[in-house]
Amino acid sequence: MKSMDIPVHDIAPLLEVQDYSFYWFILLIVIVLVGVLSLGKQMNIRKRPIVENKRRMKYEALARIDMNDAKAAAYAISEQGLFFIHDSDETRSVYERLFERLERYKYAPVVEAMDEETLELYRLFLQKISI
């Protein structure tokens, strides 16, 4: 019987192989997260000017109201001013005072020109709106 203690010279000993798959997985997750966040931010940036333009357009329409026709102006200010009352409490209070002043111009068949106090409240409301 032959002895099994003979050393084998052709086979190399086992080597430890470095496994980087966990690090590649973490890198993949980070890249995907950065991609998703940047895409979300880019989409938000694209939407934002539309909102600002809409707000600016509504402000310009409010500022361009013809004050010569007091009845039409009262209705237009009341309707378009509602868009801006959520800006601040101060803007809301000015709008409410202006709305009360405009009531007498809305429901009468024939109205006189707007008084200076109402026009001053209208100008103050325009100043309080932040664009």
VOZA-759470 format. One record per residue (C-alpha): x, y, z. Coordinates in steps of 0.001 Angstrom, whole numbers, padded with zeros to 6 digits, always signed. Layout:
XYZ/...
// end
This chain:
+000000+000000+000000/+001211+003435-000864/+001399+006249+001561/-000947+009204+001119/+001530+011634+002629/+003243+012414-000655/+003389+016153-001289/+001731+017348-004485/+003813+019946-006359/+001583+020822-009341/-001437+022239-007468/-001203+025730-005997/-002650+026398-002575/-006053+028019-002294/-006020+031817-002579/-008515+034255-001134/-010379+036056-003925/-011550+039601-003119/-015281+040016-003580/-016261+043557-004595/-019881+042831-005533/-021245+044485-002368/-019363+047712-003177/-020571+047637-006778/-024140+047189-005503/-023832+050195-003149/-022337+052272-005990/-025233+051292-008250/-027777+052343-005600/-026033+055714-005117/-025950+056357-008881/-029643+055500-009244/-030595+057750-006301/-028567+060666-007653/-030158+060161-011076/-033688+060062-009688/-033131+063129-007474/-031561+065147-010280/-034377+064180-012636/-036941+065193-010028/-035205+068497-009453/-034985+069138-013186/-038695+068458-013584/-039459+070780-010667/-037334+073505-012230/-039225+073113-015495/-042581+073442-013741/-041643+076392-011554/-041458+079105-014249/-044931+078152-015446/-046342+078859-011988/-044411+082112-011714/-045544+083164-015176/-049150+082368-014294/-048817+084398-011126/-047183+087278-012998/-049878+087175-015679/-052636+087304-013062/-050899+090215-011333/-050537+092112-014608/-054208+091498-015419/-055143+092798-011973/-052941+095870-012409/-054375+096623-015890/-057999+096842-014799/-059717+099891-016278/-060894+101962-013337/-063115+104227-015504/-065904+101618-015447/-066345+101265-011687/-068839+098400-011812/-066748+096173-014116/-063598+097099-012197/-065210+096121-008881/-066183+092712-010217/-062769+092161-011819/-060816+093170-008695/-063001+090953-006511/-062562+087967-008796/-058860+088301-009645/-057817+089386-006168/-058896+086034-004725/-055851+084428-006341/-053485+086438-004117/-055211+086431-000719/-053246+083400+000485/-049900+085238+000242/-049972+086638+003750/-052369+087737+006452/-051657+091355+005618/-052579+090823+001967/-055761+089061+003049/-056783+091889+005386/-056186+094531+002702/-058217+092464+000233/-061077+092079+002715/-061184+095841+003335/-061044+096465-000417/-063777+093875-001020/-066046+095655+001483/-065405+098978-000243/-066194+097467-003659/-069606+096126-002568/-071366+099416-003266/-070098+099458-006865/-071254+095942-007715/-074948+095689-007077/-076274+099110-008088/-077608+099603-011609/-075812+102934-012024/-072647+103696-010064/-070479+106769-009716/-066720+106763-010227/-064611+105063-007579/-063680+107238-004655/-060068+107966-003779/-060062+105768-000662/-061066+102693-002671/-058431+103463-005293/-055847+103858-002536/-056800+100457-001067/-056518+098966-004569/-053005+100410-004982/-052045+099176-001509/-053312+095695-002384/-051195+095706-005540/-048141+096682-003476/-048733+093915-000940/-048741+091220-003617/-045356+089533-003914/-044458+088279-007351/
// end
